[in-house]
Amino acid sequence: MNTIISHAGIFDTEATSIESIKKCVTNNIGIEIDLRLKNDSVYVSHDVCPPSLFFNDVCSCLVNTKIKKALHIKELDAVTPALEILVKHKINNFFLFAEQNHKFKQNNNFDLAYYANTYPQKITNKIIWCDESIKKWFNHDSISKLKNNHNQLIAISQEILTHCSLDKAKSYWTLLCELGFDGICTNYAKECKSFFKELGGEI
Protein backbone atom coordinates (compact mmCIF):
# COMPACT_ATOMS: atom_id res chain seq x y z
CA MET A 1 0.00 0.00 0.00
CA ASN A 2 1.56 3.29 -1.00
CA THR A 3 -1.28 5.78 -1.43
CA ILE A 4 -4.03 7.04 0.85
CA ILE A 5 -6.66 9.22 -0.80
CA SER A 6 -9.09 11.29 1.22
CA HIS A 7 -12.67 10.90 0.05
CA ALA A 8 -13.96 14.39 -0.81
CA GLY A 9 -10.66 15.88 0.30
CA ILE A 10 -11.67 15.68 3.96
CA PHE A 11 -8.98 15.24 6.59
CA ASP A 12 -10.44 15.85 10.06
CA THR A 13 -13.47 17.93 9.12
CA GLU A 14 -17.00 17.02 8.07
CA ALA A 15 -17.04 18.96 4.81
CA THR A 16 -14.75 19.64 1.88
CA SER A 17 -12.97 22.95 2.20
CA ILE A 18 -9.77 24.72 1.25
CA GLU A 19 -8.58 24.14 4.81
CA SER A 20 -9.23 20.38 4.69
CA ILE A 21 -7.42 20.09 1.36
CA LYS A 22 -4.44 22.01 2.75
CA LYS A 23 -4.32 19.55 5.65
CA CYS A 24 -4.26 16.64 3.21
CA VAL A 25 -1.35 18.23 1.37
CA THR A 26 0.54 18.85 4.63
CA ASN A 27 0.05 15.20 5.65
CA ASN A 28 0.96 13.78 2.23
CA ILE A 29 -2.53 12.38 1.66
CA GLY A 30 -4.14 12.37 -1.75
CA ILE A 31 -7.54 13.85 -2.47
CA GLU A 32 -10.62 12.69 -4.35
CA ILE A 33 -13.07 15.43 -5.31
CA ASP A 34 -16.22 15.59 -7.45
CA LEU A 35 -16.32 18.14 -10.25
CA ARG A 36 -19.38 19.83 -11.75
CA LEU A 37 -20.01 22.79 -14.03
CA LYS A 38 -22.22 25.82 -13.37
CA ASN A 39 -22.24 28.99 -15.48
CA ASP A 40 -18.91 28.02 -17.10
CA SER A 41 -17.25 27.59 -13.70
CA VAL A 42 -16.02 24.24 -12.41
CA TYR A 43 -17.01 23.66 -8.80
CA VAL A 44 -16.48 20.92 -6.23
CA SER A 45 -19.57 19.09 -4.97
CA HIS A 46 -20.96 15.58 -4.73
CA ASP A 47 -24.47 16.84 -5.47
CA VAL A 48 -25.91 19.51 -7.73
CA CYS A 49 -26.05 22.66 -5.62
CA PRO A 50 -25.20 26.36 -5.70
CA PRO A 51 -21.39 26.50 -6.05
CA SER A 52 -19.44 27.39 -2.93
CA LEU A 53 -16.03 25.80 -3.57
CA PHE A 54 -14.48 26.41 -6.96
CA PHE A 55 -11.94 24.13 -8.60
CA ASN A 56 -9.71 27.06 -9.51
CA ASP A 57 -9.33 27.91 -5.81
CA VAL A 58 -8.59 24.28 -4.98
CA CYS A 59 -5.88 24.14 -7.64
CA SER A 60 -4.28 27.25 -6.17
CA CYS A 61 -3.60 25.09 -3.08
CA LEU A 62 -2.20 22.23 -5.15
CA VAL A 63 0.55 24.03 -7.02
CA ASN A 64 3.89 22.19 -6.70
CA THR A 65 2.35 19.38 -4.63
CA LYS A 66 3.10 15.71 -5.15
CA ILE A 67 -0.05 14.18 -3.68
CA LYS A 68 -2.34 12.07 -5.84
CA LYS A 69 -5.38 13.96 -7.16
CA ALA A 70 -8.37 11.82 -8.16
CA LEU A 71 -10.88 13.94 -10.04
CA HIS A 72 -14.34 12.39 -10.19
CA ILE A 73 -16.15 13.91 -13.14
CA LYS A 74 -19.82 14.18 -12.22
CA GLU A 75 -20.74 16.20 -15.31
CA LEU A 76 -18.89 15.55 -18.55
CA ASP A 77 -19.13 19.21 -19.58
CA ALA A 78 -16.72 19.94 -16.73
CA VAL A 79 -13.83 18.02 -18.33
CA THR A 80 -12.49 20.62 -20.76
CA PRO A 81 -12.62 23.63 -18.39
CA ALA A 82 -11.18 21.50 -15.57
CA LEU A 83 -8.23 20.50 -17.74
CA GLU A 84 -7.68 24.16 -18.66
CA ILE A 85 -7.49 25.04 -14.95
CA LEU A 86 -5.06 22.17 -14.30
CA VAL A 87 -2.81 23.38 -17.12
CA LYS A 88 -2.99 26.99 -15.90
CA HIS A 89 -1.80 25.98 -12.44
CA LYS A 90 0.67 23.38 -13.78
CA ILE A 91 -0.92 20.66 -11.65
CA ASN A 92 0.49 17.14 -12.05
CA ASN A 93 -0.03 13.68 -10.58
CA PHE A 94 -3.76 13.70 -11.26
CA PHE A 95 -6.21 11.43 -13.03
CA LEU A 96 -9.82 11.69 -14.10
CA PHE A 97 -12.56 9.10 -13.79
CA ALA A 98 -16.32 8.85 -14.14
CA GLU A 99 -18.94 6.18 -13.65
CA GLN A 100 -19.79 6.38 -17.36
CA ASN A 101 -16.63 4.71 -18.70
CA HIS A 102 -18.08 4.41 -22.19
CA LYS A 103 -18.32 8.20 -22.50
CA PHE A 104 -14.63 8.70 -21.81
CA LYS A 105 -11.77 8.11 -24.24
CA GLN A 106 -8.13 7.63 -23.40
CA ASN A 107 -6.09 10.78 -23.91
CA ASN A 108 -2.33 11.18 -24.03
CA ASN A 109 -2.59 14.49 -22.20
CA PHE A 110 -3.90 13.05 -18.93
CA ASP A 111 -4.42 9.77 -17.08
CA LEU A 112 -7.90 8.33 -17.23
CA ALA A 113 -8.87 5.74 -14.64
CA TYR A 114 -11.39 3.00 -15.31
CA TYR A 115 -14.23 2.87 -12.80
CA ALA A 116 -14.84 -0.77 -11.87
CA ASN A 117 -17.65 -1.93 -9.59
CA THR A 118 -17.35 -5.45 -11.01
CA TYR A 119 -14.33 -7.28 -12.41
CA PRO A 120 -13.19 -5.27 -15.47
CA GLN A 121 -12.74 -7.04 -18.80
CA LYS A 122 -10.41 -6.04 -21.64
CA ILE A 123 -9.43 -2.60 -20.46
CA THR A 124 -6.41 -0.54 -21.46
CA ASN A 125 -6.44 1.97 -18.62
CA LYS A 126 -3.39 1.89 -16.37
CA ILE A 127 -5.34 3.02 -13.29
CA ILE A 128 -8.44 1.20 -12.04
CA TRP A 129 -10.75 2.83 -9.49
CA CYS A 130 -12.38 -0.12 -7.75
CA ASP A 131 -15.37 -0.60 -5.48
CA GLU A 132 -17.76 -3.34 -4.42
CA SER A 133 -20.96 -1.31 -4.63
CA ILE A 134 -22.67 -3.90 -6.87
CA LYS A 135 -21.06 -7.17 -5.85
CA LYS A 136 -18.13 -8.58 -3.91
CA TRP A 137 -15.35 -9.19 -6.41
CA PHE A 138 -12.13 -8.42 -4.52
CA ASN A 139 -10.26 -11.71 -4.15
CA HIS A 140 -6.74 -12.98 -4.70
CA ASP A 141 -7.42 -14.38 -8.18
CA SER A 142 -9.07 -11.27 -9.62
CA ILE A 143 -6.64 -8.80 -8.10
CA SER A 144 -3.61 -10.91 -9.07
CA LYS A 145 -4.75 -10.95 -12.71
CA LEU A 146 -5.07 -7.18 -12.74
CA LYS A 147 -1.72 -6.71 -11.00
CA ASN A 148 -0.08 -9.00 -13.56
CA ASN A 149 -1.24 -6.55 -16.22
CA HIS A 150 0.65 -3.82 -14.35
CA ASN A 151 -2.53 -1.97 -13.40
CA GLN A 152 -2.52 0.48 -10.52
CA LEU A 153 -5.45 -0.45 -8.28
CA ILE A 154 -7.17 2.00 -5.95
CA ALA A 155 -10.05 0.74 -3.80
CA ILE A 156 -12.99 2.56 -2.27
CA SER A 157 -13.04 1.77 1.44
CA GLN A 158 -16.09 0.04 2.89
CA GLU A 159 -17.27 2.91 5.09
CA ILE A 160 -17.90 5.10 2.02
CA LEU A 161 -20.37 2.54 0.70
CA THR A 162 -21.93 1.20 3.90
CA HIS A 163 -21.21 3.80 6.62
CA CYS A 164 -19.58 1.10 8.72
CA SER A 165 -17.56 1.74 11.87
CA LEU A 166 -13.89 2.64 11.94
CA ASP A 167 -13.04 -0.82 13.30
CA LYS A 168 -14.74 -2.51 10.34
CA ALA A 169 -13.01 -0.10 7.99
CA LYS A 170 -9.66 -1.12 9.48
CA SER A 171 -10.46 -4.80 8.83
CA TYR A 172 -11.23 -3.89 5.24
CA TRP A 173 -7.95 -1.98 4.92
CA THR A 174 -6.09 -5.07 6.10
CA LEU A 175 -7.82 -7.14 3.41
CA LEU A 176 -7.04 -4.58 0.70
CA CYS A 177 -3.41 -4.52 1.75
CA GLU A 178 -3.18 -8.33 1.71
CA LEU A 179 -4.75 -8.42 -1.77
CA GLY A 180 -2.14 -6.01 -3.10
CA PHE A 181 -4.07 -2.82 -3.74
CA ASP A 182 -1.89 0.21 -4.38
CA GLY A 183 -4.18 2.76 -2.77
CA ILE A 184 -7.26 3.31 -0.63
CA CYS A 185 -9.84 6.08 -0.82
CA THR A 186 -11.33 6.55 2.63
CA ASN A 187 -13.39 8.82 4.86
CA TYR A 188 -10.82 8.18 7.60
CA ALA A 189 -7.66 9.47 5.94
CA LYS A 190 -5.98 10.58 9.15
CA GLU A 191 -6.71 7.27 10.89
CA CYS A 192 -5.73 5.27 7.81
CA LYS A 193 -2.31 6.88 7.70
CA SER A 194 -1.74 6.07 11.38
CA PHE A 195 -3.00 2.52 10.82
CA PHE A 196 -0.48 1.74 8.11
CA LYS A 197 2.30 3.53 9.93
CA GLU A 198 1.74 1.19 12.87
CA LEU A 199 2.04 -1.74 10.49
CA GLY A 200 5.40 -0.43 9.35
CA GLY A 201 4.23 0.86 5.99
CA GLU A 202 5.35 4.07 4.32
CA ILE A 203 2.75 6.37 2.84
Secondary structure, DSSP 8 states (H G I E B T S, - for coil): --EEEEETT-SSSSS--HHHHHHHHHTT-EEEEEEEEETTEEEE-SS-----SBHHHHHHHHTT--S-EEEEESSGGGHHHHHHHHHHTT--SEEEE-S-GGG---BTTBEE-EEESS---S---SEEEE--SSS----HHHHHHHHHTT-EEEEE-HHHHH---HHHHHHHHHHHHHHT-SEEEES-HHHHHHHHHHTT---
